[in-house]
Amino acid sequence: MENFRRPRIVKTKDLKIPNYYTQAIDGEFGEYAFNEERVLENKSFWRSKIFKVNESAPMDLEIGTGNGVHFQHHCLAYPERSLVGLELKYKPLIQTIRGCLRKGAKNGRIVRFHAFNIDEIFGTDEVNDIYVHFPDPWTTPRKPRNRVMNPRMLELFWQMQRPGSKLDFKTDSREMFLWAMQQIEASKYKIEFHTLNLHKTEMTAENIITGFEKIFISQGIEINFVRLRKS
């Protein structure tokens, strides 16, 4: 972690040509969506300040919400749990939280933020379950540095999570999954379940099929999955 260089993204306020989605994050949905600057104030205060729940209440995290299928399902299915979702793109970010609110779910918050800087917005033992679904596989030579399930991120996840929490990771990339499993085996996590073909296991009963997942299934691509547990 010593040689890690933090990635930086263009700030919302510096966008040359704003549109509905870039303006909605601080306007129409400002209570439920946070840009890359406002969210910095939430670290260690998510429960008390943002969700206004007891410090013992569960609060989960989804890395890369995409079109929001899993995020919305989680918010609706588990009203007793809060959920924070990270996404870089404005349109899916706003569509996700807008969909939640239209369905009556107010226990979700969306954040525009780079996952590699996650320690800037969450404190130690602040998060419960974590979901990482279909991140960029990074099949280029720079893959170890850019893949989200790298040693540094696994250590950050561990520090952020409360004991007993789970970490679910699934991907269509067999290459990245096998690489990730090597990093996981060297981490502090306990591997609770893993498979190279999720939809041929009993885990399908609780699996929520995302938009990307539907495409992969239709193409006959097997879904790789692992569940980790912080003991």
Phi, psi and omega in degrees: 000347184295324183266011182289130176250119185295131176286145178238142180245159179296131181286146182304320182292342182262003180296134184288318183234091180290153175225187183305314185291321180287333179276330184293334182296331178250356182250261185306322183246025183302335179282336186245352180231143183230134176280179187292348179258312181298327184293338181299336180284348186273346185305126180072002180234016184301313183290310185287319187266319187266307182270342180055052178234170178296149181297341179271352181291142181290138177224118184257170183222134174242125180266111180080084185282341179057229182279003171085009182300307180293318182301311181294319179299315181300314181298320182284321183284333184232070182298341180278353180248139174271155181219129175249132180241134177258135178204143180268329185274133185295314186298306178296328178301310181289319180298324180295308183287328177296320178296319178299312183293323178296331180269002176091008181266119181244015182261018179240149174224140182248140183229134172269107185197151178277128184302328182293346179254022188300333180291350177279346184236355176228139179267180179296134178058031182264342187244148174264248184286148178234138179238126177235103185244120174052056175288167177304126182287342179046074180272006178281169179301342182273009189310314184302328183281334186255343181287136187291333180269044180272167183306318180298314182293322178297323178291320178294316178303314181301315181294323183285329187278150175275150180306139180091352182283158180251161174227114179259131178228127176221148184203155175271348183273106179296321180300312181292322182297314180296322176296315181298322180297327177295320179290321181295317181297336179266000182268184180276350185287151171265130177277113183270326180198141174207151182203154175266358180211081186308318187281008173248015182236169179292345181293345180298336182298329180251359182283134175259119183282117180279174179299314178298320183298320178301318180295314181297318180298318180295336179267002179077019181274130179284143181260125179270140185212142173218140174246126179250158180224133174270115183278000000 
